[in-house]
Amino acid sequence: MTLPQQTQVLIIGAGAAGLMCAAVAGARGRQVILVDHANKVGKKILMSGGGRCNFTNLDVLPKNYLSANEHFCKSALARFTQWDFIGLVLKHGIPYHEKKLGQLFCDNKAQDILNLLLDECAQAGADIHTHCEILSVAALTEDQLPARYKVSTSLGTIVCESLVIATGGLSIPTMGATGIGYQLAEQFKLPLKPRSAGLVPFTLAPDQLQQFSACIGNAVEVNICCGEHSFTENMLFTHRGLSGPAILQISSYWQPGQTLVINLLPHMDLASYLTMQQQQRPKVLLTTFISELLTKNIAQCFCDSFYGTQRDENGSVNSIEKQARPINQYMPKEIQAIAELFHAWELMPAGTEGYRTAEVTLGGVDVDYLSSKTMAVKHQPGLFFIGEVVDVTGHLGGFNFQWAWASGYAAAHFV
Ligand SMILES: Cc1cc2nc3c(=O)[nH]c(=O)nc-3n(C[C@H](O)[C@H](O)[C@H](O)COP(=O)(O)OP(=O)(O)OC[C@H]3O[C@@H](n4cnc5c(N)ncnc54)[C@H](O)[C@@H]3O)c2cc1C
C-alpha cells in the first residue's frame, strides 16, 4: 500500500518510542503516519524480558540512566512516569507482576504490551505502514510551510510538518536495527556521542575460558565494580565468558582494557568465617567450606587458581601442594589471601559480545542539541529524536522502555 502524499506527523520507527508517540499525538488530534522497514512492528518489545517484557520499573530515577548530560532525561521522565505506564497496563487489563528490584513483567506475554500500543494507536487513528524503506529525507524551504520535510520511501514520497526519528539503536541487527537514525542526525548537523554495545555479556580470553570451563552454567550473586560503579546481582559463567544481570549492568560502564573487581561473596566476611571454622570444624577441607558458600565447581576453580599463583617472598612460585588442606592447617596470612581472592577477584574481560546480543546501544544523538521538554532538535524546527537513538541509556530492569515511553510521550505533545 502506498503512503498518503502528506501528513502532519511522520514517525520513522514503529518500536516502543515510535508507537507511544503515535498513540499520544494521534489522541491529540494530530494526523499521524508511522512507518517501519520491518515486516512487523515492535519486534524488540516481543523479544524483551525473555518474552514477558519488563515494561517499566517501580523505582525509576535519573540515576538509572547513562548520558553525557545526566540532567537531560529528568524532564521527560517526570512528565510520563512509570505510574502513567502502569495506568495504561491496568486500563488494558494486562496482568503483571514484580519479578525483583521493582522490575515489572507481564504475567503472560510481551505481545500484551504490543497489543496495548497498537490498540492505543488504532483508537487515536494513527496509520501504521510496515515494509517501508526510507530512501531520503530532505528539509523543505520556508515557503512550503506548514510542510517542513519531504521523505522518499519505498512506499512513495510524503511531506510532513513534524518528523520524528524513533529508529532505535544498533543492537540485534537481525531484529531490524539499523544506523539510519544516526545518519539522519548527521545529515541535520547533530553531533553524535560515541556508540557502543551496552547491557551485553563479556567474552574472556582462551586461557581464562579454560580456567573456568568447569563453571559454565553456574550462577552466583556477586558485587561487581568498575571504577566508581557497582551492582549486586547474579553472574553466570557461559561458554564464551560471563553474563547475567550483574555483568550486563556493569558492561554499560566498562571500557576495553579496564579491570573489573568481583566480590563473589558480597554478603559475608570470608576471612572471619574461615577463622571461626578453624575452631568449629578444623578437619574440614577448605574447598568444602567454599563449596557450601558458592558452587562446588566455582570453589574448585578458584581454589586451584589460588594454589597456582602462590609465590614466596622472592617472587618464585611456591611448591605448596595442589590440593586443599583441612582448614586448621592454614596460616592467618593464607586465610587473608583466600578471602581476598573471593572478595576481590580482579578480571579483565577480553571484550563484549557486541551488538549481536547487546540489549542497548550506548551513546547516540547528543542531547545538548535537543530540547529536554519536547525532544525537538533546537536548530531544526519540526525534527524530533526519541527513544534509544538518543544518548540516554537505561540500566537493566525496565528503564529503557520507560525512556522510550517517556520520550515518545514528550515529543507527542509538540509534533
Ligand atoms: C533482547 C532484548 C531484550 C530487551 N529487554 C528489555 C526489557 O525487558 N526492558 C526494557 O526496558 N528494555 C529492554 N530492551 C531494550 C529495549 O528493547 C529498547 O531500549 C527499546 O526497544 C528502544 O525503543 P525504541 O523505540 O527507541 O527502538 P526500537 O524498539 O528498537 O524500535 C526501532 C524501530 O525502528 C525501526 N527501524 C530501524 N531502522 C529503520 C529504517 N532504516 N527504516 C525504517 N524503520 C527502521 C525498527 O524496525 C524498529 O521497529 C531489550 C532489548 C533487547 C535487544
PDBQT file of the ligand as one rigid body, heavy atoms in Angstrom, charges set to zero:
ROOT
HETATM    1  C1  LIG A 501      16.824  -8.893  23.626  1.00  0.00    +0.000 C 
HETATM    2  C2  LIG A 501      16.399  -7.578  24.203  1.00  0.00    +0.000 A 
HETATM    3  C3  LIG A 501      15.636  -7.557  25.356  1.00  0.00    +0.000 A 
HETATM    4  C4  LIG A 501      15.272  -6.338  25.929  1.00  0.00    +0.000 A 
HETATM    5  N1  LIG A 501      14.515  -6.359  27.047  1.00  0.00    +0.000 NA
HETATM    6  C5  LIG A 501      14.147  -5.186  27.619  1.00  0.00    +0.000 A 
HETATM    7  C6  LIG A 501      13.279  -5.166  28.753  1.00  0.00    +0.000 A 
HETATM    8  O1  LIG A 501      12.768  -6.216  29.188  1.00  0.00    +0.000 OA
HETATM    9  N2  LIG A 501      13.012  -3.960  29.319  1.00  0.00    +0.000 N 
HETATM   10  C7  LIG A 501      13.499  -2.778  28.813  1.00  0.00    +0.000 A 
HETATM   11  O2  LIG A 501      13.209  -1.719  29.356  1.00  0.00    +0.000 OA
HETATM   12  N3  LIG A 501      14.255  -2.771  27.705  1.00  0.00    +0.000 NA
HETATM   13  C8  LIG A 501      14.582  -3.933  27.095  1.00  0.00    +0.000 A 
HETATM   14  N4  LIG A 501      15.350  -3.915  25.968  1.00  0.00    +0.000 N 
HETATM   15  C9  LIG A 501      15.743  -2.610  25.384  1.00  0.00    +0.000 C 
HETATM   16  C10 LIG A 501      14.533  -2.057  24.624  1.00  0.00    +0.000 C 
HETATM   17  O3  LIG A 501      14.023  -3.053  23.753  1.00  0.00    +0.000 OA
HETATM   18  C11 LIG A 501      14.928  -0.823  23.806  1.00  0.00    +0.000 C 
HETATM   19  O4  LIG A 501      15.622   0.085  24.601  1.00  0.00    +0.000 OA
HETATM   20  C12 LIG A 501      13.682  -0.175  23.221  1.00  0.00    +0.000 C 
HETATM   21  O5  LIG A 501      13.029  -1.079  22.371  1.00  0.00    +0.000 OA
HETATM   22  C13 LIG A 501      14.046   1.087  22.457  1.00  0.00    +0.000 C 
HETATM   23  O6  LIG A 501      12.890   1.585  21.857  1.00  0.00    +0.000 OA
HETATM   24  P1  LIG A 501      12.973   2.417  20.506  1.00  0.00    +0.000 P 
HETATM   25  O7  LIG A 501      11.575   2.621  20.075  1.00  0.00    +0.000 OA
HETATM   26  O8  LIG A 501      13.855   3.566  20.658  1.00  0.00    +0.000 OA
HETATM   27  O9  LIG A 501      13.693   1.432  19.481  1.00  0.00    +0.000 OA
HETATM   28  P2  LIG A 501      13.192   0.041  18.912  1.00  0.00    +0.000 P 
HETATM   29  O10 LIG A 501      12.203  -0.581  19.837  1.00  0.00    +0.000 OA
HETATM   30  O11 LIG A 501      14.421  -0.705  18.578  1.00  0.00    +0.000 OA
HETATM   31  O12 LIG A 501      12.414   0.426  17.589  1.00  0.00    +0.000 OA
HETATM   32  C14 LIG A 501      13.064   0.964  16.466  1.00  0.00    +0.000 C 
HETATM   33  C15 LIG A 501      12.215   0.674  15.260  1.00  0.00    +0.000 C 
HETATM   34  O13 LIG A 501      12.793   1.358  14.151  1.00  0.00    +0.000 OA
HETATM   35  C16 LIG A 501      12.764   0.510  13.034  1.00  0.00    +0.000 C 
HETATM   36  N5  LIG A 501      13.822   0.891  12.107  1.00  0.00    +0.000 N 
HETATM   37  C17 LIG A 501      15.157   0.770  12.272  1.00  0.00    +0.000 A 
HETATM   38  N6  LIG A 501      15.790   1.177  11.174  1.00  0.00    +0.000 NA
HETATM   39  C18 LIG A 501      14.845   1.579  10.286  1.00  0.00    +0.000 A 
HETATM   40  C19 LIG A 501      14.897   2.065   8.969  1.00  0.00    +0.000 A 
HETATM   41  N7  LIG A 501      16.070   2.196   8.321  1.00  0.00    +0.000 N 
HETATM   42  N8  LIG A 501      13.745   2.384   8.344  1.00  0.00    +0.000 NA
HETATM   43  C20 LIG A 501      12.565   2.214   8.989  1.00  0.00    +0.000 A 
HETATM   44  N9  LIG A 501      12.446   1.724  10.237  1.00  0.00    +0.000 NA
HETATM   45  C21 LIG A 501      13.581   1.409  10.879  1.00  0.00    +0.000 A 
HETATM   46  C22 LIG A 501      12.979  -0.889  13.590  1.00  0.00    +0.000 C 
HETATM   47  O14 LIG A 501      12.492  -1.880  12.715  1.00  0.00    +0.000 OA
HETATM   48  C23 LIG A 501      12.188  -0.813  14.906  1.00  0.00    +0.000 C 
HETATM   49  O15 LIG A 501      10.850  -1.225  14.736  1.00  0.00    +0.000 OA
HETATM   50  C24 LIG A 501      15.695  -5.117  25.355  1.00  0.00    +0.000 A 
HETATM   51  C25 LIG A 501      16.430  -5.143  24.170  1.00  0.00    +0.000 A 
HETATM   52  C26 LIG A 501      16.784  -6.345  23.592  1.00  0.00    +0.000 A 
HETATM   53  C27 LIG A 501      17.570  -6.339  22.315  1.00  0.00    +0.000 C 
ENDROOT
TORSDOF 0
